Amino acid sequence: MAINEKTTERPGGKSRLVRGTTKGLLAPTKKLASEDREETYVSPLAASMHESMSDLYELGFVDEKTMRKFDASCLTPVREYDGEAIKGLRVREKFSQSVLARYLGVSLNAVGQWERGERKASGAAAKLLALIDRHGLEHIR
């Protein structure tokens, strides 16, 4: 081992090599995707607990699978939008179905089906609708 390296035991009996840590902390093994985005929590308590759990993850005491489950339980779920809500959002922001479709990366037909209640927005489109609802169209331009 080189200078400033040590082997540490992790929960579950796994060991790993840690190099050049500062202030005695272990270096994180991987960065989670959730660390790159602004997060909205269910409550202030959930935010505090998530911060503590993230610190434990960075120290190597929580594995990635557990951290992802914890992320899912603390973060606010994406709202489901019915046809009226989507149309109301579109009218409020003063844009047509075709403009909304272009910003969401879906077909004009899909937006029409959502507004008529034939289908529901899901995945990335639902998340973008939530962002538009919360912050306006300017947020995703």
GUMAR-604711 format. One record per atom (N, C-alpha, C, O): residue number from 1; residue in one letter; chain; z, x, y. Coordinates in Angstrom, 2 decimals, m for minus. Example, Ala and Ser with C-alpha at 12.3 -4.5 7.8 and 13.67 -1.06 7.14 Angstrom:
REC    nr   rest   kette        c3        c1        c2
REC     1      A       A      7.80     13.19     m5.69
REC     1      A       A      7.80     12.30     m4.50
REC     1      A       A      7.80     13.20     m3.30
REC     1      A       A      8.46     14.24     m3.32
REC     2      S       A      7.08     12.85     m2.25
REC     2      S       A      7.14     13.67     m1.06
REC     2      S       A      7.87     12.90      0.03
REC     2      S       A      8.04     13.41      1.14
end
This chain:
REC    nr   rest   kette        c3        c1        c2
REC     1      M       A      0.00      0.83     m1.19
REC     1      M       A      0.00      0.00      0.00
REC     1      M       A      0.00      0.87      1.25
REC     1      M       A      0.61      1.94      1.27
REC     2      A       A     m0.69      0.41      2.27
REC     2      A       A     m0.74      1.13      3.54
REC     2      A       A      0.52      0.83      4.35
REC     2      A       A      1.32     m0.03      3.99
REC     3      I       A      0.66      1.55      5.45
REC     3      I       A      1.79      1.31      6.34
REC     3      I       A      1.71     m0.11      6.87
REC     3      I       A      0.63     m0.61      7.15
REC     4      N       A      2.85     m0.75      7.01
REC     4      N       A      2.95     m2.10      7.58
REC     4      N       A      2.36     m3.16      6.67
REC     4      N       A      1.91     m4.20      7.15
REC     5      E       A      2.34     m2.93      5.35
REC     5      E       A      1.89     m3.92      4.39
REC     5      E       A      3.02     m4.19      3.42
REC     5      E       A      3.81     m3.30      3.10
REC     6      K       A      3.10     m5.42      2.95
REC     6      K       A      4.11     m5.75      1.95
REC     6      K       A      3.61     m6.91      1.11
REC     6      K       A      2.76     m7.68      1.55
REC     7      T       A      4.15     m7.04     m0.08
REC     7      T       A      3.82     m8.15     m0.96
REC     7      T       A      4.93     m9.17     m0.82
REC     7      T       A      6.11     m8.83     m0.85
REC     8      T       A      4.56    m10.43     m0.68
REC     8      T       A      5.55    m11.49     m0.54
REC     8      T       A      5.36    m12.51     m1.64
REC     8      T       A      4.25    m12.71     m2.13
REC     9      E       A      6.45    m13.15     m2.01
REC     9      E       A      6.41    m14.22     m3.00
REC     9      E       A      6.23    m15.54     m2.25
REC     9      E       A      6.92    m15.81     m1.27
REC    10      R       A      5.28    m16.35     m2.72
REC    10      R       A      5.05    m17.68     m2.15
REC    10      R       A      5.58    m18.71     m3.11
REC    10      R       A      5.78    m18.42     m4.29
REC    11      P       A      5.82    m19.93     m2.62
REC    11      P       A      6.26    m21.00     m3.52
REC    11      P       A      5.27    m21.16     m4.67
REC    11      P       A      4.05    m21.07     m4.47
REC    12      G       A      5.76    m21.39     m5.84
REC    12      G       A      4.92    m21.53     m7.02
REC    12      G       A      4.72    m20.22     m7.75
REC    12      G       A      3.94    m20.16     m8.71
REC    13      G       A      5.40    m19.16     m7.32
REC    13      G       A      5.33    m17.88     m8.01
REC    13      G       A      4.13    m17.03     m7.65
REC    13      G       A      3.95    m15.96     m8.24
REC    14      K       A      3.29    m17.45     m6.72
REC    14      K       A      2.12    m16.67     m6.33
REC    14      K       A      2.54    m15.63     m5.31
REC    14      K       A      3.36    m15.90     m4.43
REC    15      S       A      1.98    m14.43     m5.44
REC    15      S       A      2.30    m13.40     m4.45
REC    15      S       A      1.03    m13.08     m3.68
REC    15      S       A     m0.08    m13.28     m4.17
REC    16      R       A      1.22    m12.56     m2.46
REC    16      R       A      0.07    m12.16     m1.66
REC    16      R       A      0.44    m10.97     m0.81
REC    16      R       A      1.62    m10.72     m0.53
REC    17      L       A     m0.57    m10.23     m0.41
REC    17      L       A     m0.40     m9.05      0.41
REC    17      L       A     m0.51     m9.45      1.88
REC    17      L       A     m1.45    m10.14      2.27
REC    18      V       A      0.45     m9.03      2.68
REC    18      V       A      0.47     m9.35      4.10
REC    18      V       A      0.36     m8.05      4.87
REC    18      V       A      1.12     m7.11      4.62
REC    19      R       A     m0.59     m7.98      5.81
REC    19      R       A     m0.83     m6.77      6.57
REC    19      R       A     m0.47     m6.95      8.03
REC    19      R       A     m0.71     m8.02      8.59
REC    20      G       A      0.09     m5.96      8.64
REC    20      G       A      0.27     m5.86     10.07
REC    20      G       A      0.76     m7.11     10.77
REC    20      G       A      0.17     m7.51     11.78
REC    21      T       A      1.79     m7.73     10.29
REC    21      T       A      2.29     m8.93     10.94
REC    21      T       A      3.14     m8.57     12.14
REC    21      T       A      3.69     m7.47     12.21
REC    22      T       A      3.25     m9.49     13.10
REC    22      T       A      4.07     m9.26     14.27
REC    22      T       A      5.36    m10.06     14.15
REC    22      T       A      5.36    m11.16     13.60
REC    23      K       A      6.41     m9.53     14.65
REC    23      K       A      7.71    m10.20     14.66
REC    23      K       A      8.14    m10.64     13.26
REC    23      K       A      8.90    m11.60     13.13
REC    24      G       A      7.66     m9.97     12.23
REC    24      G       A      8.10    m10.28     10.88
REC    24      G       A      7.50    m11.54     10.28
REC    24      G       A      7.92    m11.95      9.20
REC    25      L       A      6.54    m12.17     10.95
REC    25      L       A      5.95    m13.40     10.42
REC    25      L       A      4.80    m13.06      9.48
REC    25      L       A      4.15    m12.03      9.62
REC    26      L       A      4.56    m13.94      8.52
REC    26      L       A      3.44    m13.76      7.61
REC    26      L       A      2.17    m14.24      8.28
REC    26      L       A      2.20    m15.20      9.06
REC    27      A       A      1.06    m13.60      8.00
REC    27      A       A     m0.22    m14.00      8.57
REC    27      A       A     m0.75    m15.21      7.81
REC    27      A       A     m0.58    m15.29      6.60
REC    28      P       A     m1.38    m16.17      8.50
REC    28      P       A     m1.93    m17.33      7.80
REC    28      P       A     m3.09    m16.91      6.90
REC    28      P       A     m3.84    m15.99      7.23
REC    29      T       A     m3.24    m17.61      5.78
REC    29      T       A     m4.32    m17.28      4.86
REC    29      T       A     m5.63    m17.88      5.31
REC    29      T       A     m6.68    m17.24      5.15
REC    30      K       A     m5.63    m19.07      5.86
REC    30      K       A     m6.83    m19.78      6.31
REC    30      K       A     m6.49    m20.65      7.48
REC    30      K       A     m5.35    m21.07      7.65
REC    31      K       A     m7.49    m20.91      8.30
REC    31      K       A     m7.31    m21.84      9.41
REC    31      K       A     m7.83    m23.20      8.97
REC    31      K       A     m8.95    m23.31      8.48
REC    32      L       A     m7.02    m24.22      9.13
REC    32      L       A     m7.46    m25.58      8.79
REC    32      L       A     m8.36    m26.13      9.87
REC    32      L       A     m8.23    m25.76     11.04
REC    33      A       A     m9.27    m27.01      9.48
REC    33      A       A    m10.17    m27.64     10.45
REC    33      A       A     m9.37    m28.42     11.49
REC    33      A       A     m9.78    m28.52     12.64
REC    34      S       A     m8.22    m28.97     11.09
REC    34      S       A     m7.41    m29.77     12.01
REC    34      S       A     m6.85    m28.94     13.16
REC    34      S       A     m6.44    m29.51     14.17
REC    35      E       A     m6.84    m27.60     13.02
REC    35      E       A     m6.31    m26.77     14.09
REC    35      E       A     m7.29    m26.63     15.24
REC    35      E       A     m6.91    m26.17     16.32
REC    36      D       A     m8.57    m27.03     15.04
REC    36      D       A     m9.58    m26.91     16.07
REC    36      D       A     m9.72    m28.16     16.93
REC    36      D       A    m10.44    m28.12     17.93
REC    37      R       A     m9.07    m29.24     16.60
REC    37      R       A     m9.32    m30.48     17.32
REC    37      R       A     m8.05    m30.99     18.00
REC    37      R       A     m6.93    m30.66     17.61
REC    38      E       A     m8.28    m31.79     19.01
REC    38      E       A     m7.16    m32.45     19.67
REC    38      E       A     m6.71    m33.57     18.75
REC    38      E       A     m7.53    m34.36     18.27
REC    39      E       A     m5.41    m33.66     18.50
REC    39      E       A     m4.93    m34.62     17.53
REC    39      E       A     m4.12    m35.71     18.20
REC    39      E       A     m3.40    m35.47     19.18
REC    40      T       A     m4.23    m36.91     17.67
REC    40      T       A     m3.47    m38.05     18.14
REC    40      T       A     m2.54    m38.46     17.01
REC    40      T       A     m3.00    m38.70     15.89
REC    41      Y       A     m1.26    m38.53     17.29
REC    41      Y       A     m0.28    m38.78     16.25
REC    41      Y       A      0.20    m40.22     16.27
REC    41      Y       A      0.11    m40.91     17.29
REC    42      V       A      0.71    m40.65     15.14
REC    42      V       A      1.24    m42.00     14.98
REC    42      V       A      2.43    m42.21     15.91
REC    42      V       A      2.60    m43.29     16.47
REC    43      S       A      3.25    m41.17     16.07
REC    43      S       A      4.43    m41.26     16.93
REC    43      S       A      4.83    m39.87     17.40
REC    43      S       A      4.33    m38.88     16.86
REC    44      P       A      5.72    m39.76     18.38
REC    44      P       A      6.20    m38.44     18.80
REC    44      P       A      6.93    m37.72     17.66
REC    44      P       A      6.84    m36.49     17.55
REC    45      L       A      7.64    m38.47     16.82
REC    45      L       A      8.32    m37.86     15.68
REC    45      L       A      7.30    m37.25     14.72
REC    45      L       A      7.50    m36.15     14.21
REC    46      A       A      6.21    m37.97     14.47
REC    46      A       A      5.15    m37.45     13.59
REC    46      A       A      4.54    m36.19     14.18
REC    46      A       A      4.21    m35.26     13.44
REC    47      A       A      4.38    m36.15     15.49
REC    47      A       A      3.83    m34.96     16.14
REC    47      A       A      4.75    m33.76     15.94
REC    47      A       A      4.29    m32.66     15.64
REC    48      S       A      6.04    m33.98     16.11
REC    48      S       A      7.02    m32.91     15.93
REC    48      S       A      7.05    m32.42     14.48
REC    48      S       A      7.07    m31.22     14.22
REC    49      M       A      7.04    m33.37     13.55
REC    49      M       A      7.05    m33.00     12.14
REC    49      M       A      5.77    m32.25     11.76
REC    49      M       A      5.82    m31.29     10.99
REC    50      H       A      4.64    m32.67     12.31
REC    50      H       A      3.37    m32.01     12.02
REC    50      H       A      3.37    m30.58     12.54
REC    50      H       A      2.87    m29.67     11.88
REC    51      E       A      3.92    m30.39     13.72
REC    51      E       A      4.00    m29.04     14.28
REC    51      E       A      4.85    m28.14     13.39
REC    51      E       A      4.48    m26.99     13.13
REC    52      S       A      5.98    m28.66     12.91
REC    52      S       A      6.84    m27.87     12.02
REC    52      S       A      6.14    m27.55     10.71
REC    52      S       A      6.22    m26.43     10.22
REC    53      M       A      5.45    m28.55     10.15
REC    53      M       A      4.74    m28.34      8.89
REC    53      M       A      3.60    m27.33      9.08
REC    53      M       A      3.34    m26.52      8.20
REC    54      S       A      2.93    m27.38     10.23
REC    54      S       A      1.86    m26.41     10.52
REC    54      S       A      2.42    m24.99     10.57
REC    54      S       A      1.80    m24.05     10.09
REC    55      D       A      3.60    m24.85     11.16
REC    55      D       A      4.24    m23.54     11.20
REC    55      D       A      4.56    m23.05      9.78
REC    55      D       A      4.35    m21.88      9.47
REC    56      L       A      5.06    m23.94      8.94
REC    56      L       A      5.34    m23.57      7.55
REC    56      L       A      4.06    m23.18      6.81
REC    56      L       A      4.06    m22.26      5.99
REC    57      Y       A      2.97    m23.88      7.11
REC    57      Y       A      1.68    m23.54      6.51
REC    57      Y       A      1.26    m22.13      6.94
REC    57      Y       A      0.84    m21.32      6.11
REC    58      E       A      1.37    m21.86      8.25
REC    58      E       A      1.00    m20.55      8.76
REC    58      E       A      1.84    m19.43      8.15
REC    58      E       A      1.37    m18.31      7.99
REC    59      L       A      3.08    m19.74      7.82
REC    59      L       A      3.96    m18.76      7.21
REC    59      L       A      3.73    m18.61      5.71
REC    59      L       A      4.28    m17.71      5.08
REC    60      G       A      2.93    m19.50      5.14
REC    60      G       A      2.60    m19.39      3.72
REC    60      G       A      3.51    m20.18      2.80
REC    60      G       A      3.41    m20.03      1.58
REC    61      F       A      4.38    m21.01      3.33
REC    61      F       A      5.30    m21.78      2.50
REC    61      F       A      4.73    m23.14      2.08
REC    61      F       A      5.29    m23.80      1.20
REC    62      V       A      3.63    m23.54      2.68
REC    62      V       A      2.97    m24.81      2.36
REC    62      V       A      1.52    m24.50      2.04
REC    62      V       A      0.86    m23.79      2.80
REC    63      D       A      1.01    m25.01      0.93
REC    63      D       A     m0.38    m24.74      0.59
REC    63      D       A     m1.34    m25.67      1.34
REC    63      D       A     m0.92    m26.64      1.97
REC    64      E       A     m2.62    m25.35      1.28
REC    64      E       A     m3.63    m26.09      2.04
REC    64      E       A     m3.73    m27.55      1.60
REC    64      E       A     m3.88    m28.44      2.44
REC    65      K       A     m3.64    m27.80      0.31
REC    65      K       A     m3.73    m29.18     m0.20
REC    65      K       A     m2.60    m30.05      0.36
REC    65      K       A     m2.83    m31.17      0.79
REC    66      T       A     m1.40    m29.52      0.34
REC    66      T       A     m0.24    m30.26      0.87
REC    66      T       A     m0.40    m30.48      2.37
REC    66      T       A     m0.07    m31.55      2.87
REC    67      M       A     m0.91    m29.47      3.09
REC    67      M       A     m1.08    m29.60      4.53
REC    67      M       A     m2.11    m30.67      4.86
REC    67      M       A     m1.93    m31.42      5.82
REC    68      R       A     m3.18    m30.76      4.09
REC    68      R       A     m4.20    m31.79      4.33
REC    68      R       A     m3.62    m33.19      4.10
REC    68      R       A     m3.91    m34.11      4.87
REC    69      K       A     m2.80    m33.35      3.06
REC    69      K       A     m2.16    m34.65      2.81
REC    69      K       A     m1.23    m35.00      3.97
REC    69      K       A     m1.19    m36.15      4.41
REC    70      F       A     m0.51    m34.01      4.45
REC    70      F       A      0.41    m34.24      5.57
REC    70      F       A     m0.37    m34.60      6.83
REC    70      F       A      0.05    m35.47      7.60
REC    71      D       A     m1.51    m33.92      7.06
REC    71      D       A     m2.38    m34.26      8.19
REC    71      D       A     m2.75    m35.73      8.15
REC    71      D       A     m2.64    m36.44      9.16
REC    72      A       A     m3.19    m36.18      6.99
REC    72      A       A     m3.65    m37.57      6.85
REC    72      A       A     m2.53    m38.57      7.13
REC    72      A       A     m2.79    m39.64      7.68
REC    73      S       A     m1.30    m38.24      6.77
REC    73      S       A     m0.20    m39.18      6.96
REC    73      S       A      0.30    m39.22      8.41
REC    73      S       A      0.87    m40.23      8.82
REC    74      C       A      0.11    m38.16      9.16
REC    74      C       A      0.63    m38.10     10.54
REC    74      C       A     m0.37    m38.54     11.60
REC    74      C       A      0.03    m39.06     12.65
REC    75      L       A     m1.64    m38.33     11.35
REC    75      L       A     m2.64    m38.60     12.38
REC    75      L       A     m2.97    m40.08     12.45
REC    75      L       A     m2.94    m40.79     11.44
REC    76      T       A     m3.29    m40.54     13.64
REC    76      T       A     m3.65    m41.93     13.85
REC    76      T       A     m4.97    m42.22     13.15
REC    76      T       A     m5.94    m41.48     13.34
REC    77      P       A     m5.03    m43.27     12.33
REC    77      P       A     m6.29    m43.58     11.65
REC    77      P       A     m7.33    m44.10     12.64
REC    77      P       A     m6.99    m44.63     13.70
REC    78      V       A     m8.59    m43.93     12.29
REC    78      V       A     m9.68    m44.43     13.14
REC    78      V       A     m9.72    m45.94     13.04
REC    78      V       A     m9.69    m46.50     11.94
REC    79      R       A     m9.78    m46.60     14.18
REC    79      R       A     m9.79    m48.05     14.25
REC    79      R       A    m11.10    m48.60     13.67
REC    79      R       A    m12.16    m48.01     13.85
REC    80      E       A    m11.01    m49.73     12.98
REC    80      E       A    m12.22    m50.42     12.52
REC    80      E       A    m12.70    m51.32     13.64
REC    80      E       A    m11.91    m52.08     14.21
REC    81      Y       A    m13.98    m51.24     13.95
REC    81      Y       A    m14.56    m52.06     15.01
REC    81      Y       A    m15.39    m53.18     14.40
REC    81      Y       A    m16.27    m52.93     13.58
REC    82      D       A    m15.09    m54.42     14.80
REC    82      D       A    m15.93    m55.54     14.35
REC    82      D       A    m17.08    m55.69     15.35
REC    82      D       A    m17.15    m54.96     16.34
REC    83      G       A    m17.98    m56.63     15.07
REC    83      G       A    m19.17    m56.81     15.90
REC    83      G       A    m18.86    m57.09     17.35
REC    83      G       A    m19.50    m56.52     18.24
REC    84      E       A    m17.89    m57.95     17.60
REC    84      E       A    m17.53    m58.30     18.98
REC    84      E       A    m16.98    m57.09     19.73
REC    84      E       A    m17.27    m56.89     20.91
REC    85      A       A    m16.17    m56.28     19.04
REC    85      A       A    m15.59    m55.10     19.68
REC    85      A       A    m16.67    m54.09     20.04
REC    85      A       A    m16.63    m53.49     21.12
REC    86      I       A    m17.64    m53.91     19.15
REC    86      I       A    m18.72    m52.96     19.43
REC    86      I       A    m19.57    m53.46     20.59
REC    86      I       A    m19.92    m52.68     21.48
REC    87      K       A    m19.90    m54.73     20.59
REC    87      K       A    m20.70    m55.28     21.68
REC    87      K       A    m19.92    m55.21     23.00
REC    87      K       A    m20.49    m54.87     24.03
REC    88      G       A    m18.61    m55.53     22.96
REC    88      G       A    m17.78    m55.44     24.15
REC    88      G       A    m17.72    m54.02     24.70
REC    88      G       A    m17.77    m53.81     25.91
REC    89      L       A    m17.61    m53.05     23.80
REC    89      L       A    m17.59    m51.65     24.19
REC    89      L       A    m18.92    m51.26     24.84
REC    89      L       A    m18.94    m50.58     25.87
REC    90      R       A    m20.01    m51.68     24.23
REC    90      R       A    m21.34    m51.37     24.75
REC    90      R       A    m21.55    m52.00     26.13
REC    90      R       A    m22.08    m51.35     27.04
REC    91      V       A    m21.14    m53.25     26.29
REC    91      V       A    m21.28    m53.94     27.58
REC    91      V       A    m20.39    m53.29     28.63
REC    91      V       A    m20.81    m53.10     29.77
REC    92      R       A    m19.16    m52.95     28.26
REC    92      R       A    m18.24    m52.30     29.19
REC    92      R       A    m18.80    m50.99     29.71
REC    92      R       A    m18.67    m50.67     30.89
REC    93      E       A    m19.42    m50.22     28.82
REC    93      E       A    m19.98    m48.92     29.21
REC    93      E       A    m21.36    m49.04     29.84
REC    93      E       A    m21.92    m48.05     30.31
REC    94      K       A    m21.92    m50.27     29.85
REC    94      K       A    m23.21    m50.58     30.49
REC    94      K       A    m24.37    m49.79     29.89
REC    94      K       A    m25.12    m49.13     30.60
REC    95      F       A    m24.50    m49.88     28.56
REC    95      F       A    m25.68    m49.30     27.94
REC    95      F       A    m26.22    m50.22     26.86
REC    95      F       A    m25.50    m51.06     26.32
REC    96      S       A    m27.50    m50.04     26.54
REC    96      S       A    m28.18    m50.90     25.58
REC    96      S       A    m27.88    m50.47     24.14
REC    96      S       A    m27.28    m49.42     23.89
REC    97      Q       A    m28.31    m51.31     23.21
REC    97      Q       A    m28.15    m50.97     21.79
REC    97      Q       A    m28.87    m49.66     21.46
REC    97      Q       A    m28.36    m48.84     20.71
REC    98      S       A    m30.06    m49.48     22.03
REC    98      S       A    m30.82    m48.27     21.71
REC    98      S       A    m30.14    m47.01     22.24
REC    98      S       A    m30.16    m45.97     21.59
REC    99      V       A    m29.53    m47.09     23.42
REC    99      V       A    m28.80    m45.94     23.97
REC    99      V       A    m27.57    m45.64     23.10
REC    99      V       A    m27.30    m44.48     22.79
REC   100      L       A    m26.84    m46.68     22.72
REC   100      L       A    m25.68    m46.49     21.85
REC   100      L       A    m26.11    m45.86     20.52
REC   100      L       A    m25.46    m44.94     20.03
REC   101      A       A    m27.19    m46.36     19.95
REC   101      A       A    m27.69    m45.82     18.69
REC   101      A       A    m28.03    m44.34     18.82
REC   101      A       A    m27.72    m43.54     17.94
REC   102      R       A    m28.64    m43.99     19.92
REC   102      R       A    m29.02    m42.58     20.14
REC   102      R       A    m27.79    m41.68     20.24
REC   102      R       A    m27.76    m40.60     19.64
REC   103      Y       A    m26.78    m42.11     20.98
REC   103      Y       A    m25.57    m41.31     21.12
REC   103      Y       A    m24.80    m41.19     19.80
REC   103      Y       A    m24.18    m40.15     19.54
REC   104      L       A    m24.83    m42.22     18.99
REC   104      L       A    m24.09    m42.20     17.72
REC   104      L       A    m24.90    m41.57     16.59
REC   104      L       A    m24.34    m41.29     15.53
REC   105      G       A    m26.18    m41.34     16.81
REC   105      G       A    m27.02    m40.75     15.78
REC   105      G       A    m27.33    m41.72     14.65
REC   105      G       A    m27.46    m41.31     13.49
REC   106      V       A    m27.46    m43.00     14.99
REC   106      V       A    m27.79    m44.04     13.99
REC   106      V       A    m29.02    m44.79     14.48
REC   106      V       A    m29.48    m44.58     15.60
REC   107      S       A    m29.53    m45.65     13.63
REC   107      S       A    m30.72    m46.43     14.01
REC   107      S       A    m30.33    m47.61     14.89
REC   107      S       A    m29.19    m48.07     14.88
REC   108      L       A    m31.30    m48.09     15.63
REC   108      L       A    m31.12    m49.29     16.45
REC   108      L       A    m30.76    m50.47     15.54
REC   108      L       A    m29.94    m51.32     15.91
REC   109      N       A    m31.36    m50.52     14.37
REC   109      N       A    m31.08    m51.57     13.39
REC   109      N       A    m29.60    m51.57     12.97
REC   109      N       A    m28.99    m52.62     12.80
REC   110      A       A    m29.03    m50.37     12.80
REC   110      A       A    m27.62    m50.26     12.40
REC   110      A       A    m26.70    m50.86     13.46
REC   110      A       A    m25.77    m51.59     13.14
REC   111      V       A    m26.97    m50.55     14.73
REC   111      V       A    m26.14    m51.09     15.82
REC   111      V       A    m26.24    m52.61     15.84
REC   111      V       A    m25.23    m53.29     16.00
REC   112      G       A    m27.44    m53.14     15.67
REC   112      G       A    m27.63    m54.59     15.63
REC   112      G       A    m26.87    m55.23     14.47
REC   112      G       A    m26.25    m56.29     14.64
REC   113      Q       A    m26.90    m54.59     13.31
REC   113      Q       A    m26.17    m55.11     12.15
REC   113      Q       A    m24.66    m55.07     12.38
REC   113      Q       A    m23.95    m55.99     11.97
REC   114      W       A    m24.17    m54.03     13.05
REC   114      W       A    m22.73    m53.96     13.36
REC   114      W       A    m22.35    m55.11     14.28
REC   114      W       A    m21.36    m55.80     14.04
REC   115      E       A    m23.15    m55.32     15.32
REC   115      E       A    m22.82    m56.36     16.30
REC   115      E       A    m22.91    m57.77     15.71
REC   115      E       A    m22.18    m58.67     16.13
REC   116      R       A    m23.78    m57.96     14.75
REC   116      R       A    m23.90    m59.27     14.09
REC   116      R       A    m22.88    m59.43     12.97
REC   116      R       A    m22.76    m60.52     12.40
REC   117      G       A    m22.14    m58.37     12.65
REC   117      G       A    m21.12    m58.44     11.60
REC   117      G       A    m21.67    m58.29     10.20
REC   117      G       A    m20.97    m58.57      9.23
REC   118      E       A    m22.91    m57.85     10.06
REC   118      E       A    m23.52    m57.67      8.75
REC   118      E       A    m23.05    m56.39      8.08
REC   118      E       A    m23.00    m56.30      6.85
REC   119      R       A    m22.72    m55.40      8.88
REC   119      R       A    m22.20    m54.12      8.37
REC   119      R       A    m21.10    m53.64      9.30
REC   119      R       A    m20.95    m54.14     10.41
REC   120      K       A    m20.32    m52.67      8.82
REC   120      K       A    m19.26    m52.07      9.64
REC   120      K       A    m19.60    m50.60      9.90
REC   120      K       A    m20.14    m49.92      9.03
REC   121      A       A    m19.27    m50.15     11.10
REC   121      A       A    m19.44    m48.73     11.43
REC   121      A       A    m18.43    m47.93     10.62
REC   121      A       A    m17.27    m48.33     10.48
REC   122      S       A    m18.86    m46.80     10.09
REC   122      S       A    m17.94    m45.97      9.31
REC   122      S       A    m18.24    m44.49      9.57
REC   122      S       A    m19.23    m44.15     10.21
REC   123      G       A    m17.38    m43.65      9.07
REC   123      G       A    m17.58    m42.21      9.17
REC   123      G       A    m17.61    m41.71     10.59
REC   123      G       A    m16.79    m42.09     11.43
REC   124      A       A    m18.58    m40.82     10.85
REC   124      A       A    m18.70    m40.19     12.16
REC   124      A       A    m18.99    m41.22     13.25
REC   124      A       A    m18.50    m41.08     14.37
REC   125      A       A    m19.77    m42.24     12.93
REC   125      A       A    m20.08    m43.26     13.93
REC   125      A       A    m18.82    m43.99     14.37
REC   125      A       A    m18.64    m44.26     15.56
REC   126      A       A    m17.93    m44.31     13.43
REC   126      A       A    m16.67    m44.98     13.77
REC   126      A       A    m15.79    m44.08     14.64
REC   126      A       A    m15.15    m44.55     15.58
REC   127      K       A    m15.77    m42.80     14.33
REC   127      K       A    m14.98    m41.86     15.12
REC   127      K       A    m15.55    m41.74     16.54
REC   127      K       A    m14.79    m41.70     17.51
REC   128      L       A    m16.88    m41.69     16.66
REC   128      L       A    m17.49    m41.62     17.98
REC   128      L       A    m17.25    m42.89     18.78
REC   128      L       A    m17.05    m42.84     19.99
REC   129      L       A    m17.27    m44.04     18.10
REC   129      L       A    m16.95    m45.30     18.79
REC   129      L       A    m15.52    m45.25     19.34
REC   129      L       A    m15.27    m45.70     20.46
REC   130      A       A    m14.60    m44.71     18.55
REC   130      A       A    m13.21    m44.59     19.00
REC   130      A       A    m13.11    m43.67     20.21
REC   130      A       A    m12.35    m43.95     21.14
REC   131      L       A    m13.87    m42.58     20.21
REC   131      L       A    m13.86    m41.66     21.35
REC   131      L       A    m14.43    m42.33     22.60
REC   131      L       A    m13.89    m42.17     23.70
REC   132      I       A    m15.52    m43.07     22.43
REC   132      I       A    m16.11    m43.80     23.56
REC   132      I       A    m15.11    m44.83     24.08
REC   132      I       A    m14.95    m44.99     25.29
REC   133      D       A    m14.45    m45.52     23.17
REC   133      D       A    m13.48    m46.55     23.56
REC   133      D       A    m12.32    m45.92     24.34
REC   133      D       A    m11.87    m46.48     25.34
REC   134      R       A    m11.85    m44.78     23.88
REC   134      R       A    m10.69    m44.14     24.48
REC   134      R       A    m11.03    m43.40     25.77
REC   134      R       A    m10.28    m43.45     26.75
REC   135      H       A    m12.18    m42.69     25.77
REC   135      H       A    m12.48    m41.79     26.89
REC   135      H       A    m13.76    m42.11     27.66
REC   135      H       A    m14.02    m41.51     28.70
REC   136      G       A    m14.55    m43.06     27.17
REC   136      G       A    m15.81    m43.37     27.83
REC   136      G       A    m16.96    m42.54     27.28
REC   136      G       A    m16.76    m41.55     26.57
REC   137      L       A    m18.15    m42.96     27.62
REC   137      L       A    m19.36    m42.30     27.14
REC   137      L       A    m19.45    m40.85     27.61
REC   137      L       A    m20.02    m40.00     26.92
REC   138      E       A    m18.89    m40.55     28.77
REC   138      E       A    m18.94    m39.20     29.32
REC   138      E       A    m18.31    m38.19     28.37
REC   138      E       A    m18.69    m37.01     28.37
REC   139      H       A    m17.38    m38.63     27.56
REC   139      H       A    m16.67    m37.72     26.65
REC   139      H       A    m17.56    m37.18     25.53
REC   139      H       A    m17.30    m36.09     25.02
REC   140      I       A    m18.59    m37.92     25.16
REC   140      I       A    m19.43    m37.44     24.05
REC   140      I       A    m20.81    m36.98     24.51
REC   140      I       A    m21.64    m36.63     23.67
REC   141      R       A    m21.09    m36.98     25.78
REC   141      R       A    m22.40    m36.55     26.28
REC   141      R       A    m22.61    m35.09     26.05
REC   141      R       A    m23.66    m34.55     26.40
end
